[in-house]
Amino acid sequence: MVSLSAGDEAAQLVMSSPDSVRIVAKWFVEALALNHWDVKRTVSDRNGTVTIYAEQGKRPLWLTLRPNVGGPGTTYTMIGVIPKDSAGVGSAAKGSD
């Protein structure tokens, strides 16, 4: 894990992998489909960056995968919406009133 930041509605996670962008992107596309995400778009650019956009219901997820600079591997960023019922938020708070 490189970094994690989150607010009330969304979170961003930056990770790195020793694998190539191609391998990491393929893994994400397969894993997302297996976990009931609908991959809407996969775009590659000439610099080797791959962007994946997926939805699960109305929840969006953006992934940007870039080749590491100066060495092998991939750094990737995931940005997604935090569900309202995540970690008991909402239901636990409502029950305490």
C-alpha distance (Angstrom), angle and dihedral (degrees) to the residues before:
residue distance angle dihedral
M1 . . .
V2 3.79 . .
S3 3.80 100.7 .
L4 3.80 144.5 -21.1
S5 3.77 129.3 -159.2
A6 3.78 129.3 171.0
G7 3.75 140.0 175.2
D8 3.78 131.6 -175.6
E9 3.78 94.8 -75.2
A10 3.82 109.4 22.5
A11 3.79 142.6 25.9
Q12 3.79 135.7 -156.3
L13 3.79 123.6 -154.5
V14 3.81 123.1 -173.8
M15 3.81 116.7 -162.9
S16 3.79 137.1 167.3
S17 3.78 133.0 -145.3
P18 3.80 133.4 -170.5
D19 3.83 87.8 -133.7
S20 3.80 124.5 94.6
V21 3.81 122.6 -96.6
R22 3.81 89.2 -109.2
I23 3.82 92.9 56.1
V24 3.82 94.3 43.7
A25 3.82 92.5 47.1
K26 3.81 91.6 49.3
W27 3.80 90.3 50.2
F28 3.82 92.1 50.5
V29 3.80 94.1 48.4
E30 3.82 90.8 51.2
A31 3.84 95.1 42.1
L32 3.80 93.2 47.5
A33 3.81 92.1 51.8
L34 3.82 91.1 48.1
N35 3.81 89.6 52.0
H36 3.82 94.9 51.9
W37 3.81 97.6 -98.9
D38 3.80 117.2 140.2
V39 3.81 108.9 -136.8
K40 3.79 103.0 -144.2
R41 3.79 100.7 176.0
T42 3.80 140.8 10.5
V43 3.80 115.8 -175.6
S44 3.82 128.7 -179.5
D45 3.78 125.3 -165.9
R46 3.78 131.5 -158.4
N47 3.83 92.1 -100.3
G48 3.80 90.4 63.4
T49 3.81 95.7 -104.2
V50 3.80 116.1 142.1
T51 3.80 122.3 -161.1
I52 3.79 120.4 -164.2
Y53 3.80 124.8 -170.5
A54 3.81 119.7 -168.3
E55 3.78 138.0 167.7
Q56 3.77 134.1 -154.7
G57 3.76 105.9 -165.3
K58 3.79 101.7 -46.6
R59 3.84 94.4 -26.2
P60 3.81 112.8 110.5
L61 3.80 125.6 -151.1
W62 3.80 125.6 -169.5
L63 3.81 122.8 -165.3
T64 3.79 124.8 -173.9
L65 3.80 117.1 -172.6
R66 3.81 120.6 -169.4
P67 3.79 132.2 179.9
N68 3.81 111.5 -109.4
V69 3.78 114.6 -104.7
G70 3.79 115.0 -117.5
G71 3.77 96.8 5.3
P72 3.78 147.4 34.9
G73 3.77 124.7 -68.2
T74 3.77 141.1 50.6
T75 3.78 136.7 -84.0
Y76 3.77 113.7 -156.3
T77 3.77 136.5 -174.2
M78 3.80 124.7 -152.0
I79 3.80 119.8 -165.5
G80 3.78 120.7 -176.9
V81 3.76 145.4 154.6
I82 3.79 116.7 -98.1
P83 3.82 109.3 -126.9
K84 3.80 113.3 -119.3
D85 3.82 91.3 -123.0
S86 3.83 94.2 47.5
A87 3.83 113.6 134.6
G88 3.79 91.2 -5.1
V89 3.78 93.7 -60.5
G90 3.76 109.6 153.9
S91 3.80 99.5 10.9
A92 3.82 95.3 57.0
A93 3.77 92.7 41.6
K94 3.79 92.3 50.1
G95 3.78 91.8 49.7
S96 3.80 92.7 55.1
D97 3.83 95.5 60.8
